[in-house]
């Protein structure tokens, strides 16, 4: 990351009476921090001696304007700034001639489509409906509100998307129309705009040199052989024998007997995974309550499971809560889970990722912050890799429901192993190429490549080749000399700067 205050501050002048102002201000302050500088708000009657870099929703402050000019949309979108179905009265999207997403013509732009695509401006700005006016760049639509809507997930609270949002289903979200499976569009828009400001061009140019990697594990299963799974194996054994799969049945029963007589279980394998990581630092998310919304998983108070938690702490790995699906809107239960894990760990718990990546866009992150969670990593998809918030960078959250910042960093999940392949059958070379492609996309934005690999898939007899894929990921990170992401470093910097 660039060091704060290495540059003169980003100066912002905007219409403070507009309902979108708090979110736009919060986003710009965040991108100032991404560049390594401070953020200053200027009043509407700013002295000509202190020119703003970004003007939003206000006329020029003097006769010789400089900086970037954006209109504020006349009213909140109907109902979002983002959506996919014109038939439902919601604007859909187009991609500019430079490949950037934008809302279709109409109430958001006040411009015909051909003007958006064939702007009167020359050069790089042509596909933005932007033009130069002396030292100023004027953009003819409210790009800042548009980006804030993507970043803070305005449309996830809409009735049309609420169910898909709560289940993180990419295919049923408007994210698909924005191409958020392919590119972090908010990063690309914002860094492109800030790069037009001469004072920040060099800092924007340094961004590709700043990527990091965050290795994470959701510990959904620490025991393969429980009473329920043993009963299932008893029922499966006759069929396995009849189909000529005696070797499979024999292996399963060897594992069961080993579990009975030695206590060793195939899914209690985190020590081996951490050994693969060497000196790298990963985060490990634990289920606290024995039963999730489907069935019993494991009871972390039992000595054999608590030992896994203590092993992580001893090795100075990060430990976090894997919040339960059935509690996503219940602040009291979220607090209870957090307190329980903190008691077992003997230290405060500041990290979370929701089980199955499920959340309530209006409640979950607010409740997590109230429970003492400082960094969440829930916002990814259950059915594809991608950039659910339009960014490859952890960022301080803003609650569009209350129109206020939340004291919590969101570190979006970009890729999980189940996004790319069936852990029981896959083409290793193809998987490696796909991982590298997403890693390159993150690197171009100087972001954090947050990846998830579940521990149970490292049991080679059930999931052959999976461990080798993880080794491929580690080798790609080493080849690029990617440092580890340290959550506490981001929390101290970003939460402190946002009060």
N, C-alpha and C positions, 0 to 999 in steps of 0.2 A: 504494500500500500504506500502511496505517497504520504509524506509526513504532513500533518496538519500545519497550517500557517506557512508552508513553504512558498505560497503564492499570496498575492493580495486578495482580499475577500471577494466572493461573488456578490454583486450588488443587485438587489431585486426591488422593483417598484411595481406595485399591483393594486388592484381595486379591492381593498380590505372589506368592503361591504358585500362582496359577492359570496354566495354560498360555497363556491368551489375554492375560495381563497385559502382556507387552512390546509387543505390537501395539497394544493399546488405549492404553497410555501414549504410544507413538510418535505415534499419530493425534491424541490430545488435545494433545500438545505442538505438533504442526503447526498445528492450528486455533487455538491460542493465538497462534502467530506470525502466522497470517492476520489475526487481530484486532489485532495490534500490541502484544502483551503477552508477558510471560515465563510460565514454567510451573514450578510447585512441586509436588513429591510430598510428601504428608504420611503419616506412619506410622499404623498401626492404632490407636494410643493417643494420637491427636492431642489437644492441649489444647483445651478449649472456647473458649479465647480466640482460637484460630486456626481458625475454621470452614472446612471444605472447601466448594468450589463444586460438585464432582462426587464422588459416592460410588459405588463400583462393587464389588459382591460382598461388602460388609461391612455389619454392622448400624450404626445411628446411633452416633456417637461421644459424644453427650450427650443429655440429656432434651429438649432443644429443638432438634431438627434443622433445618437450613436447607439450601438447595441442591437439586441433582438427585440422585435415587437410582435406581440400576439394579442388577438382579441380575446375577451372572455365570452363564453357562450351566453346568449341572452337569458336563458333559463336552464334549469337542470334538464337533462335529456329525458325523453319520454319512452320508457322509464329509465333506461341506462344510456350511457354513451357507447355501449358495446352490446351487440346482440347479432343474431343471425337470420331472423325471419321477418322480411318485409311484410308478409301477409299478416303478421301479428301487430303491425304498426310500429315495429322496432327497426331502426336503421341497420342495413347490412354493410358489407365492407368491400372495398376494392383495394388493389395494390397499385401504387404509383409506378411510373415508368422506371424508377430506380429500384423497385421491388419492395418498397416500404408499405405497410398497411395503413389505411386511412378510412374513415367513415365515408360512406357513399354521399353523393351530393344531396342537398335538401336542408333540413332544419339545422344541422350542425355546422354547415359550411356557408350556406347562402350563395353557393357558387354552382354553376353547371359543371357537369362531369368533365367536359373537354377543357375547361379552364384549369381544373385540378391537374389534369394530365399534361396539358400543353401550356404551362404557366408562361406569363410574359417575362419572367426572369430568365437570365442566361445561366449556363454552366450547371454547377452542382445543385443549385436550388430549384431547377426547373420542375422537378417532380414534387415539390412541396407546395405548390401554389404560393411561392415566395418570390420576392424580388428585392433588389438592392435599391436603397434610396440614400445616396451619399455614403456615410459610414454605418448606416443602419440596414438590417435585414428585416423585412416585413413579411410575416407569415399570415395568410388570409383565413386561417381557421384556428380553432382553439386546440392546438396540439398539446399544450400542457395539461389541460383537463383530461384530454383523451388518454395521455400516458398515465396520469394519476388513476384513472378508472381501471386501467389494466393492472397496474402495480398493486392496488389495494382491493382488487377483485369486486368492483361495484356490482357486476352482474350476477355474482354467485348468490346474492340474496334475493334475486328475482324469482317469482313463482315458477317461471318457465324453466329455470335452471337449478332450483334449490335441491331437488332430489339428486340430480347428477352431481352437484357440488358436494353434497354430503357423502357421496360415494366415490368422489374423485374420478368420475368417468369422463375421460377426454372426448370420447366419440359423441357424447350427448351435450357437451358444453359449447358455448360460442367461441371458445379458445381455438377450436379447429379452424374457424374462418380467418383468424388472425395468424395462423401458422405458428402458434406457440409451441408446437412440438419440434419446430425446426430452428427457431431463432429467438434470442432474447430481445424483442423489438423495442422495449422501453430503453434498455441500455443503448441500442443502436441509434434510436432517435435522439436521446439526450446527449450522448457523447458527440454525435454529429453536429448538433446545434451548438454545444459548448465549444466545439473545435473551430467554429466560425469566429469566435471571439479571440482576437490576437493574443490576449494575455494568457489564455488557457490552452492554446493550440499545442504547445510543447507538452503540457501535462496530459492532454488527451493522447498525444502520440506515444507516451510512455505506458499507457494502459495495457497493451498486449504483453508487457514484461512483468506483470504482477499476478499471474494466476496462482491458485493454491488448490490443494485437494483435501477433502474431508472424507475419511473412511468411516463408515457407520455400519452398525449391525443391529437389527431389530431381533431381540431374543424371544421370538414367539413360542419356540419349543425348546425346552432344555431336557426333555425326556421323551424318547421315542416309545419306550415300553412302559405303559401305564395300564391299569386294569382294563380300560376300554380298548386299548390297542392290542393287548394280549388276547382278549376275547375275540377281536376281529381276526387275529391270526389263527385262532382255533377254528373259526368258521371257514377261513380261506384255505387251510392246509389240504383238505381232501381234493379240492379243485386243482390246486397246484400239482399234486401228485398225479391226478388223472391227465393233466395237460403236459406231463413230462417235465415239470419244473421242480423236480425233487431237490435240485441244488439250491433253489431259492428258498424253499421251505426249510431245508436244513440250515441254511445261513440264518434265517430269521429265528429259528429255535435256538441256535447257538448264541445269538445275541440275547435272547430272553434268559437263557440259563446263566450267561455271564452276568447279566443284570441282577439275577436272583442271588448268585453266590459271591459276587465281588462288589456289587453296587455300581459298576461302571456301565454307563449308558452311551450309545453312539452319538446322541445329540448333545451330550455334555462335552463339547469339543472346543470351547472358546479358547482355552489355553493354547491349543495347537494353532488356531487362527491368529492369535496375537503373536505367537512365535514367528509365523510367516511374515508378519508386518515388520519384524525387526525393531528398529528404533523409531518407527513411525508411531503416531498417536491417533488412536481411533476412539469413537464414541459408541457406547453400548447401551441400548434402551431396553429396560426391564419392565415386564408386566408385574404389577404389584399384587393384584387380587388373583386368586387361583382360577376363577372362572371368568371368561370373557362373554361376549354376547352369543357365542356358539356353544362352547363346551369348556370343560376344565382343561387348563394348560399346565400350570405348575404353581406351587405355593412357595413364594420366596422366603417365607419364614422357616421352612424346613431346612435343616443344616446342609443338606447336599446341594440345594439351590442357592442358599445364602453364601456358600463357599465360592460360587462363581462370581457373585457380586464382590466379595472380599478380595478375590484374586485380581479383578479389574482395578480395584482401588489400590492394591499393593503395587501393581505395575504402573500406577499413575495414569491410567486410562480415564477418559471422561465417562461418566455414568449419568444416564438420564431416564426419565419416566417414559414408558410406552403407554400413553393414556388410553383408557378404555372407550370403545365405541358407544356404549350405553350411557356414558357420562358427558358427552360432548357439550351439552347445554346446562349442566348442573354444577354450579360453582362450588357448592359444598362438597360434593363427591370428588371433584378435581383437587380441592384443597386437601381432602382426606387422603387421597392417593399420594399426593406430593409429600405430605407429612409422614406417611407410613414409610415411603422409600427413604426419606431423609433419616428417619429413626433407625432403619436397618443399615444404612450406609454410615451413620455417625457423622454426617455433614449435610449442609443444605444442598438441595437439588435445584439446579438452575436450567437444565435442559429437558426438552420434551419432543417426542414425535408421536402423533396419534396413531393408534393401532388401525391398520387398514387405510391409513391416510384420511380418515373421516373426521370432519369438523363441521361446526355450525358457524357460518361466516359472520353472524351477528353476535355470537356469544363466546365461542371457545377461546379465542386468543385473549379476549378481555379477562375471562376467568383464569386462564393460565397465568397472566401477569399478576393478577390479584393473589394467586397462590405462591408467588415468588419465582415463577419460571421467568428466566431472562432471555432465553433463546429457544425458539421452536423450529422444527424442521418437518412440518407436516405437508406443506403445499407442493405436492407433486401429483402425478397421475397414477391410477391403478392399472392403466392399460397401454401406456406408451411412455418413453422418455420424453423430456421436454422442459420448457421454461414457463411454468404455470403462471408466474407473476410477471413475465416479460423481462426478467432480469436473471443474470448469472451470479448476482452478488447478494450476500446477506444485507438486509436493510431494516431500519426501524419501522415498525408497523404503524398504520394510521387507520382508525376506526371510522369508516364512512357513515355508520349508523349514528354515532354520537358527534361526529365531525371533530374528533380530538385524537391526538397521538396516544399510543399505548406504549407503556414502558417495557417493550419486548422486541427483540430482533427476530425476524423471519429469515431463516436460511433455507431457501427452497431446495427440495429434493429434485435432482436432475435426472438421475438414472438409477434404476434397481435391476438386479439380475433378471427378475421375472418379466421385465419390460422387453427383453431382447430374445429370450430363448426358453425352451422347456428344459429345466435343469437335468432331465433324464435323457435328452436326445437333442443334439445341436451340432452345428458346424463351428468348430473353435475359431477357424480363421475368419469366418464371417462375423462372429461375435467380436473378435478383437478389432476388426476394421470398424464396426459400428461404435464400439467404445471409444476408439481413437477419434472418430469423426465428431462425437459430442465433446470430447476433451478439447479438440481444436477449436470448436465453436466457443467454448468457455474461455479458452486462452486468448482468443481475439478480443474479448471484452475484459480481460484481466480479472476474471471472476473466480468463484470457488466451485470446484467440481465436486459436488456432494453426491456420493454414491452409497448405495445400500446393498449389502450382501447378507442374507440370512444365514445363521449358523448351521441349521439343519442340512443345508445343501452341501456342506463340506464332508458329509458322510459318503465316502467314495463308493461303497457297494451299492447304495441307492441312487447316487447322483454322480456317475463317473464323468471325470473331466471338469467338474465344476471348480475344484481347487486350482486347476491349471489356468482357468479363465481369470481367477483372482490374481494368480501370479503374473499373468499377462498385464493386468491392470497395474500392478505394482511396478512392473518393469517399464511400462509406458510412463508412469509418473517419475521414475528414476531417470529415464532417458531425457525427460524434459526438465529435470531438477526441480520438480514442483515441491515447495515446502508444504508442511501441514497447516491446515486451518486451526486456529486456536480460538474457541468461542469466547473465552473470557477477555481476550484482547479486543475483539469487536464490540463486546458489550460495554467495556469501559470507555471505548472511544465514541461509539455511536449513541449509546443511551445517555452518556454524560452530555454530549453536544446537544441532544434534544430535550434536555431537562428532565 
